[in-house]
Amino acid sequence: MSFGPQPSLPSFALFGGFLAAAGLPIYIFAPTFYAENYGVGLTAIAAALFWLRLLDAVQDPLFGWVSERLGRERSFWIGFAVFILLGSMLLLFAIPPQTAPLLWFSLSLTGLFSSFSFLTINFYSQGMTAALSLPGGHMQVAAWRETGALIGICLAAVVPSLLVLWSNAPMLTFALGFVLIGLLSLWVMRRQWVGSTQRTPSNFKLIWQDRPARSLLILAFVNALPVAVSSSLFLFFVTHRLQATAWAGALLLLFFLSAAASAPVWAALARRSGTRRVLLFSMCLAIIIFAVAGFLSTGDVLVFALVCIISGASIGADLTLMPAAFAQRLGVIAPNGAQGFGLWSLMNKLTLALAAVALFPVLELAGFDATAPEQTGQALFTLTLLYAVCPLFLKLVAILLLIKTPLQDDEI
């Protein structure tokens, strides 16, 4: 498979930022937005998110299979998927529900998640091809791609909070701005979508039967669970545990800026010291900082800012090094990469579904009410337990898995 012209890493960074803005921030803002503005219950939202992620269980591998067979038509279908993503964002935040709010929420997110999945799989697969033409290989592509993605997350995380200061409809304004960025990203990336003239698809069985690839997929699932838990509960923790609603946007920005700033540093360290050592160090940092978060209470904003900085840096390592390690292995067993990243995307997004279906009902059973100005002691205790203690133990499991997982650069 040839890439054609020299890969444009800034184009990869911009498109990565656009895609990332439609990912994790939407998972943070959408449930809160529909719970507070349309009165949709947290348990109902959790059920909807869980069933949508079950749909992804079929879609992601299917999109990987389709993507390996697009060939020269890839650019057209990328453009089509971008327009579906932009339209879904407008339906979710810019247009009031024209049916039952829960149904509108579900339909909008179906379009958003489906197009996001298709674009992400193709984007990471194209990154594997770009890495063949670059001296730094997968780590260089990952550093640019994930830095751009984290900057996109930073902007998407903080802009809605800033828009509240001067707009009566901040999420409407956010959605319109997202559309403009999406169109710009599509245009900048237009020459990078180069399909193969020889279609030599891989297959899921080959990837899953390969022990290193399978181990990395399982590790990706377990390691993403703490992120899914903390990001699903972040706004609730800041608003109700810390009583620091006004600081939510700044804290989110601090978290993602730390992740973005750390991404190229982690990539450089991995090239020098090996992926395993760097990941183990970052995971240990995450465990320490989750332990600190478990002792926070009302008014501990400054300490939580430190938590955001260190945990953001830790996640920067996960987001940069884990996909690069998987791409390195796919380069050996399945060079096309699309089906492999279909499975990778599935593993990462199932964590968000599991977090939603497990966390929100537990919170409601503990008496937590997202619309109430004050929570009971039991509700706050449960919120802290889920936000800080649960991810700590999940990270411990991830460390044990990482120790046993074969990595490609172990052989270099």
C-alpha positions in Angstrom: 0.0 0.0 0.0 1.5 3.3 -1.0 0.7 6.6 0.7 1.3 8.9 -2.3 2.6 12.3 -1.3 4.6 12.9 1.9 2.2 12.6 4.9 1.1 15.9 6.4 1.4 15.5 10.1 -0.3 18.9 10.9 -3.3 17.7 8.8 -3.4 14.5 11.0 -3.3 16.7 14.1 -6.1 18.9 13.0 -8.4 16.1 12.0 -7.5 14.2 15.2 -8.6 17.3 17.2 -11.9 17.5 15.3 -12.7 13.8 15.9 -11.6 14.0 19.5 -14.0 16.9 20.1 -16.9 14.6 19.2 -15.7 11.8 21.5 -15.0 12.1 25.2 -16.4 15.7 25.7 -19.7 14.6 24.2 -19.8 11.8 26.7 -19.2 14.3 29.5 -21.7 16.9 28.4 -24.5 15.1 26.7 -25.9 13.1 29.7 -25.7 16.2 31.9 -27.3 18.4 29.3 -30.3 16.1 28.8 -30.7 15.4 32.5 -30.7 19.1 33.5 -32.5 20.6 30.5 -35.0 17.9 29.6 -35.4 16.0 32.8 -34.2 12.7 31.4 -33.4 10.3 34.3 -29.8 9.1 34.8 -30.9 5.4 34.7 -32.7 6.0 31.4 -29.6 7.7 30.0 -27.4 4.9 31.2 -29.7 2.3 29.5 -29.7 4.3 26.3 -25.9 4.6 26.3 -25.5 0.9 27.0 -27.7 -0.2 24.1 -26.0 2.3 21.8 -22.6 0.7 22.7 -24.0 -2.7 22.1 -24.8 -1.4 18.6 -21.1 -0.5 18.4 -20.3 -4.1 19.2 -21.6 -4.9 15.7 -20.7 -1.7 14.0 -17.0 -1.3 14.8 -15.8 -4.7 13.5 -18.1 -4.2 10.5 -16.7 -0.7 9.8 -13.2 -2.2 10.0 -14.2 -4.9 7.4 -15.8 -2.3 5.1 -12.9 0.2 5.5 -10.3 -2.3 4.2 -12.4 -2.7 1.0 -13.0 1.0 0.2 -9.9 1.4 -2.0 -10.0 4.6 -4.1 -13.5 5.4 -2.8 -12.3 6.0 0.7 -12.1 9.8 0.4 -15.8 10.0 -0.7 -17.0 7.9 2.2 -14.9 9.8 4.6 -16.6 13.0 3.5 -20.1 11.4 3.7 -19.3 10.3 7.3 -18.1 13.7 8.3 -21.4 15.3 7.2 -23.4 12.6 9.2 -21.3 13.5 12.2 -21.9 17.2 11.8 -25.6 16.8 11.3 -25.9 14.5 14.4 -24.1 17.1 16.5 -26.6 19.7 15.4 -29.5 17.4 16.3 -28.1 16.6 19.7 -27.4 20.2 20.9 -28.7 22.7 18.5 -32.2 21.5 17.8 -34.7 21.0 20.7 -36.1 17.5 20.8 -38.9 17.0 18.3 -40.0 13.7 19.9 -39.5 12.3 23.5 -36.2 13.7 24.7 -34.8 10.2 25.4 -35.6 9.1 21.9 -34.1 12.2 20.4 -31.0 11.7 22.5 -30.7 8.1 21.4 -31.2 8.8 17.7 -28.8 11.8 17.6 -26.1 9.8 19.4 -26.6 6.8 17.1 -25.7 9.0 14.1 -22.9 10.6 16.0 -21.4 7.4 17.3 -21.7 5.5 14.0 -20.0 8.2 12.0 -17.4 8.8 14.7 -16.6 5.1 14.7 -16.2 4.9 10.9 -14.0 8.0 10.8 -11.8 6.9 13.7 -11.1 3.5 12.3 -10.2 4.9 8.9 -8.1 7.7 10.5 -6.0 5.3 12.6 -5.6 2.9 9.7 -4.4 5.8 7.5 -2.0 6.7 10.2 -0.4 3.2 9.9 0.2 3.9 6.2 1.6 7.3 7.0 4.1 5.8 9.5 5.8 3.8 6.7 7.0 7.1 5.2 8.3 8.7 8.4 11.6 8.1 10.2 9.9 8.1 13.6 7.3 5.6 12.4 4.2 4.9 14.6 5.4 6.9 17.6 5.9 10.1 15.4 2.4 9.8 13.9 1.0 9.0 17.4 2.6 12.1 18.9 1.1 14.5 16.3 -2.2 12.7 16.1 -2.8 12.4 19.9 -1.5 15.9 20.6 -4.0 17.3 18.1 -6.7 15.1 19.6 -6.0 16.3 23.1 -6.0 19.9 22.0 -9.4 19.3 20.4 -10.6 17.8 23.6 -9.3 20.8 25.5 -11.2 23.2 23.4 -14.4 21.1 23.4 -14.2 20.7 27.2 -13.8 24.4 28.0 -15.7 26.2 25.2 -19.2 25.3 26.5 -18.3 26.7 29.9 -16.9 29.9 28.4 -19.9 30.3 26.1 -22.2 30.4 29.1 -20.8 33.8 29.9 -22.1 35.5 26.7 -24.5 33.1 25.0 -28.1 32.2 26.1 -27.7 28.9 24.2 -24.1 27.8 24.7 -24.5 24.3 23.4 -26.1 25.6 20.2 -23.2 27.9 19.7 -20.8 25.1 20.4 -22.5 22.8 17.8 -22.3 25.5 15.1 -18.6 26.1 15.8 -18.0 22.4 15.7 -19.5 22.3 12.2 -17.1 25.0 11.0 -14.1 23.2 12.4 -15.3 19.9 10.9 -15.6 21.4 7.4 -12.1 22.9 7.8 -10.6 19.6 9.0 -12.2 17.7 6.1 -10.7 20.2 3.5 -7.2 20.1 5.1 -7.2 16.3 5.2 -8.5 15.8 1.7 -5.2 14.7 0.1 -4.3 12.3 2.9 -7.0 9.7 2.3 -5.2 7.5 -0.1 -6.8 4.1 -0.8 -4.9 1.0 -1.9 -5.0 -0.2 -5.4 -4.4 -3.7 -4.1 -7.1 -4.8 -1.6 -5.5 -7.4 0.7 -7.8 -7.3 3.7 -6.9 -8.9 7.0 -9.4 -10.7 9.1 -10.6 -10.6 12.7 -9.7 -14.3 13.4 -6.1 -13.6 12.4 -5.9 -10.6 14.7 -7.6 -12.2 17.7 -5.6 -15.4 17.4 -2.3 -13.4 17.6 -1.4 -13.5 21.3 0.3 -10.0 21.4 -2.5 -8.4 19.5 -5.2 -10.1 21.7 -3.4 -9.2 24.9 -3.1 -5.5 23.8 -6.9 -5.5 23.0 -7.7 -6.8 26.5 -5.3 -4.4 28.1 -6.8 -1.5 26.2 -10.3 -2.5 27.5 -9.2 -2.7 31.1 -6.9 0.3 31.0 -9.7 2.5 29.5 -12.2 1.7 32.2 -10.7 4.1 34.8 -10.9 6.9 32.2 -14.5 6.0 31.3 -15.5 6.0 35.0 -13.8 9.3 35.9 -14.9 11.2 32.7 -18.5 10.0 33.2 -18.5 11.4 36.7 -16.2 14.4 36.4 -18.9 17.1 36.3 -20.9 15.5 39.0 -17.8 15.3 41.2 -16.8 18.9 40.7 -20.3 20.2 41.1 -21.6 18.2 44.0 -18.5 16.8 45.9 -16.3 19.9 45.6 -19.1 22.4 45.3 -17.0 24.1 42.6 -19.4 24.4 39.6 -17.8 27.7 38.5 -14.4 25.9 38.2 -15.6 23.0 36.1 -14.6 24.3 32.7 -11.1 25.5 34.0 -10.5 22.2 35.6 -11.4 20.2 32.5 -9.2 22.5 30.5 -6.3 22.0 32.9 -6.8 18.2 32.7 -6.7 18.0 28.9 -4.0 20.6 28.5 -1.8 18.5 30.7 -2.6 15.5 28.6 -1.9 17.4 25.4 1.4 18.8 26.7 2.6 15.4 27.9 1.8 13.4 24.7 5.0 14.3 22.7 7.0 13.8 25.9 5.7 10.3 26.5 6.3 9.4 22.8 9.9 10.6 23.0 10.4 8.7 26.3 9.0 5.6 24.8 11.4 5.7 21.8 14.3 6.1 24.3 13.3 3.8 27.2 10.7 1.5 25.7 6.9 1.5 25.8 6.4 -0.8 28.7 8.5 1.1 31.2 6.9 4.4 30.3 3.4 3.0 30.5 4.1 1.4 33.9 5.4 4.7 35.2 2.3 6.6 34.0 -0.1 4.0 35.4 1.6 4.3 38.8 1.1 8.0 38.7 -2.5 7.5 38.0 -3.0 5.2 41.0 -1.3 7.7 43.4 -3.5 10.6 42.2 -6.7 8.6 42.3 -5.9 7.8 46.0 -5.5 11.6 46.6 -8.8 12.3 45.0 -10.6 9.9 47.3 -9.9 12.2 50.3 -11.1 15.5 48.7 -14.2 17.3 49.9 -16.0 20.6 49.6 -13.7 23.5 48.6 -10.6 21.4 47.8 -10.3 23.0 44.4 -6.5 23.7 44.4 -5.7 20.1 45.3 -8.1 18.8 42.7 -6.3 21.1 40.2 -3.1 19.1 41.0 -5.1 15.9 40.5 -6.2 17.1 37.1 -2.6 17.9 36.0 -1.1 14.6 37.0 -4.1 12.4 35.9 -4.2 14.3 32.6 -0.5 13.6 32.0 -1.1 10.0 32.8 -3.9 9.7 30.3 -1.7 11.4 27.8 0.6 8.4 28.0 -2.3 6.0 27.5 -3.8 7.8 24.5 -0.4 8.1 22.8 1.5 4.9 23.5 -1.3 2.3 23.6 -2.6 2.9 20.0 1.0 3.2 18.8 1.9 -0.2 20.4 -1.1 -1.8 18.8 -0.3 -0.3 15.4 3.3 -1.6 15.7 1.9 -5.1 16.1 -0.7 -4.7 13.3 2.1 -3.7 11.0 3.5 -7.2 11.4 0.3 -9.3 11.2 -2.2 -7.1 9.4 -0.7 -4.2 7.6 -4.0 -2.8 6.3 -5.0 -2.2 9.9 -8.6 -1.2 9.5 -10.1 -4.4 11.0 -7.6 -4.3 13.8 -8.6 -0.7 14.7 -12.3 -1.7 14.4 -11.6 -4.1 17.3 -9.6 -1.5 19.1 -12.4 1.1 18.8 -14.9 -1.4 20.0 -12.8 -2.2 23.1 -12.4 1.4 24.0 -16.0 2.4 23.6 -17.4 -0.7 25.4 -15.7 0.8 28.5 -17.9 3.9 28.3 -21.0 1.7 27.9 -20.0 -0.4 30.9 -19.3 2.7 33.0 -22.6 4.3 32.1 -24.7 1.2 32.8 -22.9 0.5 36.1 -22.3 3.9 37.5 -25.5 5.9 36.9 -28.0 3.4 38.4 -25.7 3.0 41.5 -25.7 6.7 42.0 -29.5 6.9 41.7 -29.9 4.0 44.2 -27.6 6.0 46.6 -30.0 8.9 46.4 -28.0 11.1 44.0 -30.1 13.6 42.1 -28.3 15.6 39.3 -30.9 18.4 39.5 -30.7 18.9 43.3 -28.5 21.7 44.8 -27.6 19.5 47.7 -26.9 15.8 48.0 -27.2 13.4 51.0 -24.1 12.1 52.7 -24.6 8.6 51.3 -24.9 10.0 47.8 -21.6 12.0 48.1 -19.8 9.0 49.6 -21.0 6.8 46.7 -19.9 9.4 44.2 -16.4 9.6 45.7 -16.1 5.9 45.9 -17.0 5.5 42.2 -15.0 8.4 41.0 -11.7 7.8 42.9 -11.5 4.4 44.5 -13.0 2.3 41.7 -10.5 3.6 39.0 -7.6 3.0 41.4 -8.3 -0.8 41.5 -8.9 -0.9 37.8 -5.5 0.6 37.2 -3.9 -2.0 39.4 -5.5 -4.7 37.2 -4.2 -2.9 34.1 -0.7 -2.9 35.5 -0.8 -6.6 36.0 -2.0 -7.1 32.5 0.7 -4.8 31.0 3.4 -6.8 32.8 2.3 -9.9 31.0 1.5 -8.3 27.6 4.1 -8.8 24.8 5.0 -5.5 23.1 6.6 -5.1 19.7 9.4 -2.8 20.8 10.5 -5.5 23.4 12.1 -7.1 20.4 13.9 -4.0 19.1 
